């Protein structure tokens, strides 16, 4: 049965997008857009999922009786390449793409069942979950990168982050932020992409909430923010968010062992993974201060940068 109100005000996407320029107008169009897509693709939508801050997502039944997921995203830069990446992966490590309307940021996707998030798979030890995530990355990275994909280059994105981090550091001068560590992170954001041994379609946001238990494969990735570039950009969210190593009594030892575990499973260099982690942590720390005014969170991230840089031998 089609829900009476496909966009209830309690959805996170409503709360988030309402504050964006043009957001209320897009939200006003969204119910009609959902109905249009359902009619065109012959879908019967169910109640929308409660998650997701930048997209409307709901289970649907297709005309042939199979289950799928309809996703309509708030139009923004990070979401623009998702359909193209899913087309390239073609089910290898990620959900399959059935239909795509790039203009409307709309995707009809394979549904994962049971759909348990990797981060919430409480019955599995942290090490097994990390290896499961690494297995998904191996599959994603196995897809060749053809010319003219239209996906953003990781080098261009991180160069922009480096410029922004420099500007924020100079403008805010947040207490507790070591200028030398910030400069290191900025340098890594600019230099690491150019020293990669190979280029892949990176997922861009492979945190444990974006890896779901499925039937076709044990685990499949969703919600990509794809780019092309260095594969070792990808693993840090898994290491950071699965049984948070920096929340453990001896964080340096745990972070080192888990980076080594994931790097070994991927056939990659642990020190390079740690260098990417340090670079991304600097960018995140300054973002937390500039966008949220959260100096405490930013300072905590900067303390992690020192550990990660030391582990990487920087």
C-alpha positions, 0 to 999 in steps of 0.5 A: 500500500502506498503511504498516505504521507510519503514525506512525513515531517519526522524524517531526518531528510526533512529536518536536514534539508529544510535548513538548506537554500532551496531545501523547502522548495525541494521538499515541497516537490518531493511527494510529487516526484515520488509519485511520478517515479513510482508510476514511471517505474511501476512501483508500489512504495512502502513507508520510507526508512527513517535513516538518511539525512540527505535523501528520501529512501523507501522499500518498493515492490516492482511490477514483477513482484520483486522487492527493491529500494527507491532513493531520491536524493537532495541534489548535491555534489557528493551524490551526483556520481552514485548512479554512475559508480553503481553502474560501473560496479554492476553488483560487485561489492555494491547493490545493483542499480535497476533504474537511474534518473540523473536529473532527479537524483533518483535511483532504483536499487537492489534491496538488501535482506536482512539489511543489518548494518555491519556496524550493528552486527553485534555477534561478530568480533571487531576483527571479523567485521573489519575483514568483512568490510575489507572484502567489500572494498576488494570487490569494489576496487576490482572494477576497472576505471574506464576513461570518461566516467564523469566521476570526480577525481579524488585529487581534485576533491582533496586539493579543495579540502586542503585549501579550505583547511588552510583558510580555516586554520588561519581564520579561526586559529583554534586553541589546541591545534598544532600548526605543524600537524595541520600543515602535515595534514594539508600537505598529505591531502595535496600529495597522497593522491599523486603518489598512488600506485593505482586508480580505482573507483573509491566508495568515498564513505565506506563507514560501517553503516553503509555496508549491509547484510544481503542475500546475494552476497554476505555484505554489500555497500550502499550510499557511495560518494564515489571518486576515482583515485587512490584506493587507500582513501577508503578504509579509514571509516571502517577502522575508525568506527568499528569498535572505535579504537580511540575509545580503547584503553591503549588506542595506539596499539589498537589502531596500529593492529587494526590498520595492519589487519585491514591493510594486509587483507587488502594487500596494501601498505598500513603506513599509507592507510594511516597517512590518509587517516591523519590527513582526513582527520585534520580536515574533519577537525577543522570542519567540526570547529568551523561548521559546528563550533565544536572545539572539543571534538576538533581538539580530540581529533587532532590528538588522534592525528598525532598518533596516526602520523607517528604510526605512519612514520611521518 
